[in-house]
């Protein structure tokens, strides 16, 4: 697992999320709840050579970050 620090799009707190880098060449979409406010955050990411290369996240039904 690869740790990333993101800012929750709801409560603006910094939180840790863990992404699985061993996914091949696929683009993965997952939903994680904020560890502070418990609201859902959608994360979209891809990996190459077993490392997360690109990731994006946003509030469900909200703005992209």
Z-matrix of the N, CA and C atoms (Angstrom, degrees):
N
C 1 1.453
C 2 1.523 1 109.38
N 3 1.308 2 114.22 1 143.39
C 4 1.457 3 120.11 2 178.36
C 5 1.529 4 108.63 3 -113.01
N 6 1.328 5 116.22 4 127.12
C 7 1.456 6 121.85 5 -177.90
C 8 1.528 7 110.56 6 -86.15
N 9 1.324 8 116.03 7 134.91
C 10 1.461 9 122.74 8 173.95
C 11 1.521 10 107.68 9 -128.89
N 12 1.314 11 116.46 10 143.91
C 13 1.464 12 121.94 11 174.74
C 14 1.527 13 106.36 12 -103.21
N 15 1.338 14 115.99 13 124.40
C 16 1.456 15 120.68 14 178.90
C 17 1.529 16 108.59 15 -126.78
N 18 1.316 17 116.12 16 165.53
C 19 1.454 18 121.90 17 175.63
C 20 1.522 19 108.10 18 -102.16
N 21 1.319 20 115.70 19 124.20
C 22 1.470 21 119.33 20 180.00
C 23 1.526 22 109.22 21 -60.75
N 24 1.334 23 117.88 22 129.61
C 25 1.465 24 120.94 23 -179.45
C 26 1.528 25 113.62 24 -74.27
N 27 1.326 26 117.17 25 -3.84
C 28 1.470 27 121.00 26 177.85
C 29 1.527 28 111.55 27 -101.89
N 30 1.342 29 116.90 28 -55.72
C 31 1.466 30 120.88 29 -172.73
C 32 1.528 31 112.93 30 -104.63
N 33 1.334 32 117.95 31 -5.38
C 34 1.462 33 125.17 32 176.03
C 35 1.532 34 114.09 33 67.17
N 36 1.318 35 117.35 34 15.22
C 37 1.466 36 120.89 35 175.68
C 38 1.533 37 109.84 36 -82.81
N 39 1.315 38 116.69 37 148.85
C 40 1.470 39 121.26 38 174.34
C 41 1.524 40 107.98 39 -79.23
N 42 1.330 41 115.79 40 129.51
C 43 1.459 42 120.35 41 -179.90
C 44 1.526 43 109.25 42 -132.78
N 45 1.313 44 115.43 43 159.89
C 46 1.457 45 121.90 44 177.53
C 47 1.526 46 109.31 45 -99.54
N 48 1.315 47 115.24 46 135.86
C 49 1.462 48 120.78 47 172.18
C 50 1.527 49 106.58 48 -127.10
N 51 1.311 50 115.52 49 153.04
C 52 1.457 51 120.85 50 -177.80
C 53 1.522 52 109.15 51 -120.61
N 54 1.331 53 115.90 52 122.75
C 55 1.452 54 122.45 53 -177.48
C 56 1.520 55 109.32 54 -112.62
N 57 1.318 56 115.86 55 139.81
C 58 1.468 57 121.98 56 179.53
C 59 1.522 58 108.84 57 -84.06
N 60 1.343 59 118.50 58 111.97
C 61 1.463 60 120.19 59 -176.46
C 62 1.526 61 114.15 60 -80.67
N 63 1.309 62 118.74 61 -13.09
C 64 1.468 63 121.86 62 -175.69
C 65 1.529 64 110.41 63 -93.27
N 66 1.353 65 116.41 64 63.38
C 67 1.468 66 121.01 65 -175.43
C 68 1.520 67 112.62 66 -114.71
N 69 1.310 68 117.85 67 3.26
C 70 1.456 69 119.98 68 -176.89
C 71 1.516 70 110.49 69 77.67
N 72 1.322 71 116.68 70 -145.09
C 73 1.466 72 121.53 71 -177.68
C 74 1.520 73 113.06 72 -99.93
N 75 1.315 74 116.70 73 21.39
C 76 1.458 75 120.43 74 -178.21
C 77 1.522 76 111.97 75 -86.33
N 78 1.321 77 115.80 76 158.47
C 79 1.460 78 122.36 77 169.62
C 80 1.530 79 105.43 78 -99.84
N 81 1.311 80 117.17 79 126.87
C 82 1.454 81 122.95 80 -175.15
C 83 1.522 82 109.63 81 -111.81
N 84 1.327 83 116.76 82 139.61
C 85 1.459 84 122.77 83 173.96
C 86 1.524 85 107.50 84 -119.91
N 87 1.342 86 115.76 85 126.08
C 88 1.455 87 120.73 86 178.02
C 89 1.524 88 108.95 87 -132.29
N 90 1.314 89 116.08 88 161.30
C 91 1.454 90 122.07 89 175.30
C 92 1.520 91 108.37 90 -118.00
N 93 1.323 92 115.65 91 128.05
C 94 1.469 93 122.41 92 177.35
C 95 1.521 94 107.78 93 -124.01
N 96 1.315 95 116.78 94 140.98
C 97 1.461 96 120.55 95 173.93
C 98 1.521 97 109.12 96 -86.36
N 99 1.325 98 116.97 97 139.91
C 100 1.452 99 121.72 98 176.08
C 101 1.526 100 108.26 99 -61.06
N 102 1.319 101 117.31 100 134.54
C 103 1.463 102 121.09 101 -179.48
C 104 1.524 103 112.37 102 -74.48
N 105 1.331 104 117.98 103 -9.80
C 106 1.461 105 121.81 104 179.11
C 107 1.529 106 110.91 105 -99.74
N 108 1.345 107 116.98 106 -55.63
C 109 1.469 108 120.12 107 -174.68
C 110 1.532 109 113.87 108 -104.43
N 111 1.321 110 117.36 109 -5.91
C 112 1.475 111 124.60 110 176.02
C 113 1.525 112 115.11 111 68.14
N 114 1.310 113 118.76 112 13.03
C 115 1.463 114 120.37 113 177.57
C 116 1.527 115 109.90 114 -84.14
N 117 1.340 116 117.01 115 152.67
C 118 1.472 117 120.43 116 -175.31
C 119 1.529 118 113.41 117 -79.28
N 120 1.319 119 114.81 118 136.82
C 121 1.466 120 122.92 119 177.12
C 122 1.523 121 107.21 120 -122.84
N 123 1.320 122 116.16 121 129.44
C 124 1.457 123 120.18 122 176.98
C 125 1.528 124 109.12 123 -93.23
N 126 1.335 125 115.69 124 127.54
C 127 1.461 126 122.10 125 178.43
C 128 1.517 127 108.50 126 -115.03
N 129 1.332 128 116.06 127 133.32
C 130 1.458 129 122.63 128 176.63
C 131 1.524 130 106.06 129 -121.80
N 132 1.331 131 116.35 130 128.59
C 133 1.453 132 118.06 131 -178.62
C 134 1.516 133 112.22 132 -150.30
N 135 1.325 134 114.48 133 162.95
C 136 1.463 135 121.52 134 175.26
C 137 1.520 136 107.46 135 -137.01
N 138 1.323 137 115.27 136 160.90
C 139 1.463 138 120.63 137 -178.21
C 140 1.524 139 109.40 138 -136.06
N 141 1.314 140 114.31 139 158.05
C 142 1.458 141 121.07 140 175.16
C 143 1.522 142 107.17 141 -146.70
N 144 1.324 143 115.70 142 136.96
C 145 1.460 144 121.22 143 -178.90
C 146 1.531 145 111.74 144 53.96
N 147 1.327 146 116.17 145 41.27
C 148 1.468 147 124.20 146 177.39
C 149 1.528 148 113.50 147 60.60
N 150 1.349 149 116.54 148 30.93
C 151 1.460 150 121.81 149 174.41
C 152 1.526 151 108.39 150 -135.89
N 153 1.326 152 116.16 151 137.06
C 154 1.458 153 120.31 152 176.73
C 155 1.524 154 107.53 153 -67.99
N 156 1.336 155 115.77 154 123.77
C 157 1.465 156 121.09 155 -176.73
C 158 1.532 157 112.04 156 -103.04
N 159 1.301 158 116.87 157 -46.48
C 160 1.459 159 121.60 158 -177.55
C 161 1.509 160 109.35 159 -128.40
N 162 1.333 161 116.44 160 137.19
C 163 1.451 162 118.70 161 173.01
C 164 1.522 163 109.94 162 -149.33
N 165 1.307 164 114.71 163 151.23
C 166 1.458 165 123.42 164 -179.63
C 167 1.517 166 106.06 165 -142.01
N 168 1.305 167 117.39 166 153.13
C 169 1.455 168 120.26 167 178.35
C 170 1.514 169 109.72 168 -149.28
N 171 1.315 170 115.53 169 155.59
C 172 1.458 171 120.39 170 179.10
C 173 1.520 172 110.57 171 -160.28
N 174 1.319 173 114.23 172 161.19
C 175 1.464 174 120.65 173 173.95
C 176 1.519 175 107.49 174 -66.93
N 177 1.289 176 116.73 175 144.59
C 178 1.463 177 119.70 176 177.04
C 179 1.530 178 106.97 177 -63.91
N 180 1.335 179 115.86 178 116.67
C 181 1.453 180 121.05 179 -177.79
C 182 1.525 181 113.63 180 76.59
N 183 1.355 182 116.83 181 17.38
C 184 1.465 183 119.24 182 -175.21
C 185 1.513 184 112.99 183 -126.60
N 186 1.315 185 115.09 184 -157.50
C 187 1.455 186 122.69 185 -176.44
C 188 1.524 187 112.05 186 -76.05
N 189 1.323 188 116.07 187 150.62
C 190 1.481 189 121.58 188 175.33
C 191 1.517 190 109.64 189 -87.92
N 192 1.344 191 115.00 190 151.01
C 193 1.467 192 121.32 191 178.44
C 194 1.493 193 109.33 192 -123.18
